[in-house]
Structures are given as C-alpha cells and as structure tokens.
C-alpha cells in the first residue's frame, strides 16, 4: 500500500512539473506547430519562426528570399533564382557595399569586359570573383551561367572567339536547318556546334576526341591530337 501511494505521488509530481513548464509559455496564435516557419504577407524575405509555440519575427539576409517550402529546422532563406518572389510582395531595402549591390547574391562583375563568363558571388557584402564553365556566360537576369547567345549583354562571337560560317542552302537558296560542328582552336576534346548561326562550345565524352573530318567525337586513339591535350 505504501509503495502504491509513493508511486502515485511521483507521477503526480511529474505531471505538476510538466504543467508548470508549459504554463510559462503562452502560445502564439500564429504557431500551429511547436516549431516551424510561417510566411509574412506582402514580403519576399520576412517570416516568422516558431520555437516552443513562441513567434519570433525574422528577416532573411539582404539579397535572399524566404522559401515557402522550407521545413524547420532547415535554413529557410535562398537565392532569388531558386526562390522566386513573383506576386508575393517586396523585399527589404538593399544594403549595398563598395563591392556588392546586395549582401548576398550573384551579380555581373565590373572587372569583366570581353569575358562574359566572369561574375561576382557576394557573401556578407564581400565579393568573390567567379567564372562560368568554359563556353558559358553569366546571365544577370537568371543569376546563372547560360549559353552566350541567350545573354543579351554578351557579344557571343567576341567572347567565344568564333563565328559560325554561313550554313548550306537548299535549291531555293534558303538556309538549311542543320547543326554543324567545328574544331575548337587546337584542342582535341572541345568543339563548336553551330545551329541557326549560334555557336556553342561543347566537349566530347571521356575517351573521345573531336574528328574535324567527320565533325563528330570518335575514339581518341583515332584522332591525331599531337601535343594538344
């Protein structure tokens, strides 16, 4: 009997402790879950973080947007190219520095002239000069590397150092809609592919090399690359 009473008292004490811990929190009406993220209307970067049912007003760093798909406790902010904000509202005022228009993001580099592939990655207002993969240009509209002919600000022929020859024509003199490939400088493994007058730098798969005679990538052992690898 004594043991039973003690057990009941211990359980009652534990319940009282739990209730007293919960009593110190007044649940926010915003927090439907104990921990989570919630959007703020008419804002691209503001959000509410709930911790133990307590609502905390938060704002993503300048240049980032709140991701509506974010799951707690993951980081809820992302770059605009990954987290678009069309129709959601406005973002906070920019916090530019001498190097960056926003604290975070990808932007055209003022150091780039002919090199369309150079851009800046800004982290905390500090710029890091970056380069797109060979043959690609930085597209300011998307914040990504793109084909040069898809970037209006890039002079693709100057950037690539190559202009597509005029395509063959049919019996009526109309240009044929064909894709033709051409050797890239002295490199065996890259080539220019021309379609509708636009040149794009491509690479052969591993183990293959570009054969100018056939205009295709073939087994590298059958291509005379000389010392150009």
C-alpha positions as a Markdown table, in Angstrom:
| # | Residue | x | y | z |
|---|---|---|---|---|
| 1 | Unk | 0.0 | 0.0 | 0.0 |
| 2 | Unk | 2.8 | 2.4 | 0.9 |
| 3 | Unk | 4.6 | 1.6 | -2.3 |
| 4 | Unk | 1.4 | 2.3 | -4.4 |
| 5 | Unk | 0.9 | 5.7 | -2.7 |
| 6 | Unk | 4.6 | 6.7 | -3.3 |
| 7 | Unk | 4.2 | 5.7 | -7.0 |
| 8 | Unk | 1.1 | 7.9 | -7.3 |
| 9 | Unk | 2.8 | 10.8 | -5.7 |
| 10 | Unk | 5.8 | 10.5 | -8.0 |
| 11 | Unk | 3.5 | 10.5 | -11.1 |
| 12 | Unk | 1.6 | 13.4 | -9.7 |
| 13 | Unk | 4.8 | 15.4 | -9.1 |
| 14 | Unk | 6.0 | 14.7 | -12.6 |
| 15 | Unk | 2.7 | 15.9 | -14.1 |
| 16 | Unk | 2.9 | 19.0 | -12.0 |
| 17 | Unk | 6.4 | 19.8 | -13.2 |
| 18 | Unk | 5.3 | 19.3 | -16.9 |
| 19 | Unk | 2.3 | 21.5 | -16.4 |
| 20 | Unk | 4.4 | 24.2 | -14.7 |
| 21 | Unk | 6.9 | 24.2 | -17.6 |
| 22 | Unk | 4.1 | 24.5 | -20.2 |
| 23 | Unk | 2.4 | 27.2 | -18.1 |
| 24 | Unk | 5.3 | 29.6 | -18.7 |
| 25 | Unk | 4.6 | 29.7 | -22.4 |
| 26 | Unk | 1.6 | 31.5 | -23.9 |
| 27 | Unk | 1.0 | 30.0 | -27.3 |
| 28 | Unk | 1.1 | 32.5 | -30.2 |
| 29 | Unk | -1.9 | 32.2 | -32.5 |
| 30 | Unk | 0.5 | 32.1 | -35.4 |
| 31 | Unk | 2.2 | 28.9 | -34.3 |
| 32 | Unk | 0.1 | 26.0 | -35.4 |
| 33 | Unk | 3.1 | 23.7 | -34.6 |
| 34 | Unk | 5.5 | 23.9 | -31.7 |
| 35 | Unk | 8.5 | 24.6 | -34.0 |
| 36 | Unk | 8.2 | 25.8 | -37.6 |
| 37 | Unk | 8.3 | 28.6 | -40.2 |
| 38 | Unk | 5.4 | 30.8 | -41.4 |
| 39 | Unk | 5.2 | 33.4 | -44.2 |
| 40 | Unk | 4.6 | 37.1 | -43.7 |
| 41 | Unk | 2.1 | 38.5 | -46.2 |
| 42 | Unk | 3.4 | 41.0 | -48.8 |
| 43 | Unk | 7.0 | 40.2 | -48.1 |
| 44 | Unk | 9.7 | 38.3 | -50.0 |
| 45 | Unk | 12.1 | 37.9 | -47.2 |
| 46 | Unk | 10.3 | 38.3 | -43.8 |
| 47 | Unk | 9.0 | 35.2 | -42.0 |
| 48 | Unk | 8.0 | 34.0 | -38.5 |
| 49 | Unk | 9.9 | 31.3 | -36.7 |
| 50 | Unk | 8.1 | 29.4 | -34.0 |
| 51 | Unk | 10.1 | 28.0 | -31.1 |
| 52 | Unk | 8.1 | 26.2 | -28.4 |
| 53 | Unk | 5.0 | 27.9 | -29.7 |
| 54 | Unk | 6.6 | 31.3 | -29.4 |
| 55 | Unk | 6.5 | 33.5 | -32.6 |
| 56 | Unk | 9.7 | 35.3 | -33.5 |
| 57 | Unk | 9.8 | 37.9 | -36.3 |
| 58 | Unk | 12.7 | 37.1 | -38.7 |
| 59 | Unk | 14.1 | 38.6 | -41.9 |
| 60 | Unk | 16.4 | 36.8 | -44.4 |
| 61 | Unk | 19.7 | 38.5 | -45.1 |
| 62 | Unk | 19.7 | 41.1 | -47.8 |
| 63 | Unk | 19.6 | 39.5 | -51.2 |
| 64 | Unk | 17.9 | 36.3 | -50.1 |
| 65 | Unk | 14.2 | 35.3 | -50.1 |
| 66 | Unk | 12.1 | 33.3 | -47.7 |
| 67 | Unk | 11.4 | 29.8 | -49.1 |
| 68 | Unk | 7.8 | 28.9 | -48.6 |
| 69 | Unk | 8.8 | 25.2 | -48.9 |
| 70 | Unk | 11.3 | 25.4 | -46.0 |
| 71 | Unk | 11.0 | 22.8 | -43.3 |
| 72 | Unk | 12.1 | 23.5 | -39.7 |
| 73 | Unk | 14.9 | 23.4 | -38.6 |
| 74 | Unk | 16.5 | 23.7 | -42.1 |
| 75 | Unk | 17.7 | 27.1 | -43.3 |
| 76 | Unk | 14.6 | 29.0 | -44.7 |
| 77 | Unk | 16.3 | 31.5 | -47.0 |
| 78 | Unk | 17.5 | 31.1 | -50.6 |
| 79 | Unk | 18.8 | 32.9 | -53.6 |
| 80 | Unk | 16.2 | 34.6 | -55.8 |
| 81 | Unk | 16.9 | 32.2 | -58.8 |
| 82 | Unk | 15.9 | 29.3 | -56.5 |
| 83 | Unk | 13.2 | 31.1 | -54.5 |
| 84 | Unk | 11.3 | 33.4 | -56.8 |
| 85 | Unk | 9.1 | 36.1 | -55.3 |
| 86 | Unk | 6.7 | 36.9 | -58.1 |
| 87 | Unk | 3.5 | 38.3 | -56.7 |
| 88 | Unk | 4.5 | 37.8 | -53.1 |
| 89 | Unk | 5.4 | 41.4 | -52.3 |
| 90 | Unk | 8.5 | 43.3 | -51.8 |
| 91 | Unk | 11.9 | 42.7 | -50.2 |
| 92 | Unk | 13.8 | 44.8 | -47.7 |
| 93 | Unk | 15.8 | 47.8 | -48.9 |
| 94 | Unk | 19.1 | 46.8 | -50.4 |
| 95 | Unk | 22.2 | 47.1 | -48.2 |
| 96 | Unk | 24.9 | 47.7 | -50.8 |
| 97 | Unk | 28.7 | 47.8 | -50.2 |
| 98 | Unk | 31.5 | 49.1 | -52.3 |
| 99 | Unk | 31.8 | 45.6 | -53.9 |
| 100 | Unk | 28.2 | 44.3 | -54.0 |
| 101 | Unk | 24.7 | 45.7 | -54.7 |
| 102 | Unk | 23.3 | 43.3 | -52.1 |
| 103 | Unk | 24.8 | 41.5 | -49.1 |
| 104 | Unk | 24.2 | 38.1 | -50.8 |
| 105 | Unk | 23.8 | 37.0 | -54.4 |
| 106 | Unk | 25.3 | 36.6 | -57.8 |
| 107 | Unk | 26.0 | 39.7 | -59.9 |
| 108 | Unk | 27.8 | 40.9 | -63.1 |
| 109 | Unk | 31.5 | 41.7 | -62.4 |
| 110 | Unk | 32.6 | 45.2 | -63.2 |
| 111 | Unk | 36.0 | 43.6 | -64.0 |
| 112 | Unk | 34.6 | 41.6 | -66.9 |
| 113 | Unk | 34.8 | 43.3 | -70.3 |
| 114 | Unk | 35.0 | 40.8 | -73.1 |
| 115 | Unk | 34.9 | 37.9 | -70.6 |
| 116 | Unk | 31.1 | 37.3 | -70.3 |
| 117 | Unk | 31.7 | 34.3 | -68.1 |
| 118 | Unk | 33.1 | 36.3 | -65.2 |
| 119 | Unk | 30.7 | 37.3 | -62.3 |
| 120 | Unk | 30.7 | 38.1 | -58.6 |
| 121 | Unk | 29.4 | 36.0 | -55.8 |
| 122 | Unk | 28.6 | 38.2 | -52.8 |
| 123 | Unk | 28.7 | 36.8 | -49.3 |
| 124 | Unk | 28.1 | 39.3 | -46.4 |
| 125 | Unk | 28.8 | 42.2 | -48.7 |
| 126 | Unk | 32.2 | 40.8 | -49.8 |
| 127 | Unk | 32.7 | 39.9 | -53.5 |
| 128 | Unk | 34.4 | 36.8 | -54.8 |
| 129 | Unk | 35.3 | 36.8 | -58.5 |
| 130 | Unk | 34.0 | 33.6 | -60.2 |
| 131 | Unk | 34.0 | 32.2 | -63.7 |
| 132 | Unk | 31.4 | 30.1 | -65.5 |
| 133 | Unk | 32.4 | 26.8 | -67.1 |
| 134 | Unk | 34.2 | 27.1 | -70.4 |
| 135 | Unk | 31.9 | 28.4 | -73.1 |
| 136 | Unk | 29.1 | 29.7 | -70.8 |
| 137 | Unk | 28.3 | 33.3 | -70.0 |
| 138 | Unk | 26.8 | 34.8 | -66.8 |
| 139 | Unk | 23.2 | 35.8 | -67.3 |
| 140 | Unk | 22.3 | 38.7 | -64.9 |
| 141 | Unk | 18.6 | 38.0 | -65.4 |
| 142 | Unk | 18.6 | 34.5 | -64.1 |
| 143 | Unk | 21.8 | 34.7 | -61.9 |
| 144 | Unk | 23.1 | 31.6 | -63.6 |
| 145 | Unk | 25.6 | 30.6 | -66.3 |
| 146 | Unk | 23.9 | 30.3 | -69.7 |
| 147 | Unk | 24.7 | 30.0 | -73.4 |
| 148 | Unk | 26.3 | 33.2 | -74.7 |
| 149 | Unk | 23.6 | 33.7 | -77.3 |
| 150 | Unk | 21.0 | 33.7 | -74.6 |
| 151 | Unk | 22.7 | 36.7 | -72.7 |
| 152 | Unk | 21.8 | 40.0 | -74.5 |
| 153 | Unk | 24.6 | 41.9 | -72.8 |
| 154 | Unk | 27.2 | 39.4 | -74.1 |
| 155 | Unk | 28.8 | 39.7 | -77.6 |
| 156 | Unk | 28.9 | 35.9 | -78.1 |
| 157 | Unk | 31.3 | 35.9 | -81.1 |
| 158 | Unk | 33.9 | 38.0 | -79.3 |
| 159 | Unk | 33.5 | 36.0 | -76.1 |
| 160 | Unk | 33.9 | 32.7 | -77.8 |
| 161 | Unk | 36.4 | 33.9 | -80.4 |
| 162 | Unk | 34.5 | 32.2 | -83.1 |
| 163 | Unk | 31.7 | 33.0 | -85.6 |
| 164 | Unk | 29.6 | 30.3 | -87.3 |
| 165 | Unk | 30.2 | 30.0 | -91.0 |
| 166 | Unk | 27.1 | 30.6 | -93.2 |
| 167 | Unk | 25.1 | 27.4 | -93.3 |
| 168 | Unk | 24.5 | 25.5 | -96.6 |
| 169 | Unk | 21.4 | 26.4 | -98.6 |
| 170 | Unk | 18.7 | 24.4 | -100.4 |
| 171 | Unk | 17.9 | 24.6 | -104.1 |
| 172 | Unk | 15.9 | 27.8 | -103.5 |
| 173 | Unk | 18.8 | 29.5 | -101.6 |
| 174 | Unk | 17.2 | 29.2 | -98.2 |
| 175 | Unk | 19.5 | 28.2 | -95.3 |
| 176 | Unk | 19.2 | 24.6 | -94.2 |
| 177 | Unk | 18.2 | 24.0 | -90.6 |
| 178 | Unk | 21.2 | 21.8 | -89.8 |
| 179 | Unk | 23.7 | 21.5 | -87.0 |
| 180 | Unk | 27.4 | 21.7 | -88.0 |
| 181 | Unk | 30.4 | 21.1 | -85.8 |
| 182 | Unk | 33.8 | 22.8 | -86.0 |
| 183 | Unk | 37.2 | 22.3 | -84.3 |
| 184 | Unk | 37.9 | 24.4 | -81.3 |
| 185 | Unk | 41.3 | 26.1 | -81.7 |
| 186 | Unk | 43.9 | 23.4 | -81.1 |
| 187 | Unk | 42.0 | 21.4 | -78.5 |
| 188 | Unk | 41.0 | 17.9 | -79.5 |
| 189 | Unk | 38.3 | 17.5 | -76.9 |
| 190 | Unk | 36.2 | 20.6 | -77.4 |
| 191 | Unk | 34.3 | 21.7 | -80.5 |
| 192 | Unk | 31.9 | 24.4 | -81.6 |
| 193 | Unk | 28.4 | 23.4 | -82.5 |
| 194 | Unk | 26.6 | 25.8 | -84.8 |
| 195 | Unk | 22.8 | 25.9 | -85.1 |
| 196 | Unk | 20.9 | 28.7 | -86.7 |
| 197 | Unk | 24.0 | 30.9 | -86.6 |
| 198 | Unk | 24.7 | 30.5 | -82.9 |
| 199 | Unk | 27.9 | 28.9 | -81.7 |
| 200 | Unk | 28.1 | 26.8 | -78.6 |
| 201 | Unk | 31.2 | 25.3 | -77.1 |
| 202 | Unk | 30.7 | 21.6 | -76.3 |
| 203 | Unk | 33.0 | 18.8 | -75.1 |
| 204 | Unk | 33.4 | 15.2 | -76.2 |
| 205 | Unk | 32.7 | 12.5 | -73.7 |
| 206 | Unk | 35.5 | 10.9 | -71.8 |
| 207 | Unk | 37.7 | 8.7 | -74.0 |
| 208 | Unk | 36.6 | 10.5 | -77.2 |
| 209 | Unk | 38.1 | 13.3 | -79.3 |
| 210 | Unk | 36.7 | 15.6 | -81.9 |
| 211 | Unk | 37.4 | 14.5 | -85.5 |
| 212 | Unk | 37.3 | 17.5 | -87.9 |
| 213 | Unk | 36.8 | 15.3 | -90.9 |
| 214 | Unk | 33.6 | 13.7 | -89.7 |
| 215 | Unk | 32.5 | 16.6 | -87.4 |
| 216 | Unk | 31.9 | 14.1 | -84.7 |
| 217 | Unk | 33.5 | 12.8 | -81.5 |
| 218 | Unk | 35.2 | 9.4 | -82.0 |
| 219 | Unk | 37.6 | 7.2 | -80.2 |
| 220 | Unk | 40.5 | 9.4 | -79.1 |
| 221 | Unk | 43.1 | 6.9 | -80.4 |
| 222 | Unk | 41.9 | 7.6 | -84.0 |
| 223 | Unk | 42.4 | 11.3 | -83.7 |
| 224 | Unk | 45.8 | 12.9 | -84.1 |
| 225 | Unk | 45.9 | 15.4 | -81.2 |
| 226 | Unk | 49.6 | 15.9 | -81.3 |
| 227 | Unk | 50.7 | 17.7 | -78.1 |
| 228 | Unk | 47.3 | 19.5 | -77.8 |
| 229 | Unk | 45.5 | 17.8 | -74.9 |
